Amino acid sequence: MLIVAGATVLAELGAECPPGGPLSFGACETVRPFAIGVTLLAAILYVAGLSAVRWWTSGLQARGVADGRAARDWYLLAAVLGLVVAPLLSFTLVSGLR
C-alpha cells in the first residue's frame, strides 16, 4: 500500500502542470498539495490500522481466546473496511488541517 501510494505521488509530482497528473487532473496549484496529503495520509492510516488489528488478534491468540481462523477473518474485515475508511478519514483530517 505504501509503495503504491508513493508511486502515485511520484507520478503526480513528475507530471506536467497544465495537463495534470493522476491525482490533480490539471488543477495543480489548488488540488495537487491537498491530493498528495490525502493520498499519503490514507496509506499511513491503512497500514497503521491493519498493524493494530494484527497486534490485537495476536494478543487474542496468545491468551487462547481466538484461533488462527478468527484472526484471519478480523484481518480481512479490517482490510476491506480500511479501503473505504482510510481515505475518508484522511480527507477529513487534511481538510481540517488546511
N, C-alpha and C positions, 0 to 999 in steps of 0.2 A: 504494500500500500504506500509506504513512504517512497519507494523507488518510482512508482507510477506518478505520485503527486510531484515529486522532484523533477521528473522528466517533463511533465506537463508545464510546470513553472518555467523550466529552462526553454521549452518550445515557445512559451509566451514571451519571455524576455528576449529571445532571439528573433522574434517576428518583427516585421516592418510595422511602423506605427499606423499609417493610413489604412492598409488592408486589414490589420489586426491579427491577433493570434487565436489560439484555440479557446481562450478564456474571455478576452475583452471584446471580440467581434468588432474591432475598429474604433472603439471608444477608449483610446489609450490613456488620456490624461485623467479621466474620471473613473473608469471601471477597472483599469489594469491593477492599481495598487490594492483595491478592495478585493478583486477576484483572486489575486495571489495570496493575500492574507487568509481569505476564506478557505482556499484550497489547502494551504499548508496546515492551518489550524484543524481542519476537518480530518486530515490524515493523522495528525498527532493525537487528536481525541479518539479516533477509531482504534489506533494501536494501543493507547493507554486503557481504553475500555476493555478491549479483548484481553490485555495483560491482567487487568483487575479481575475479570471473570475467571481466567485461568488460575490465578493465585487463590481465589475464593474456592473454586472447585477442588483444587489440590488439597486445601485445608479440610474440606469435607471428606475427601477420600482418606486422608491421614487419620481422621477421627473415626472412620468407619461408617459415616452417615450416608455416603453415596458411593456408587461403584463407577467404573470407567464409562459405562454407557450413559449414566446420568450426567457425568461431567462433560461428555461429548455433546449431549443434547443441549445443555446450558450454553456451551461454547458456540454451537451452531446457531442457537436462537439469538445470542448476543451478536454474532457476526452478521446475521441477516438484518436484525433491527438496527444495528450500528450503521449500516449503509445508508439508512434514512435519517437516523437521529444525529449522527456526527455532522453532516453538512448543515442541517437546520440549526443545530446548536452553535456551530462556528459562525454561521451567517448572523445569528443573533448577537453573539459576543463581539464580532468585528464591527457590526453596525453600532453597537452600544459604545464601543471604544473610539469610534470615529469622531 
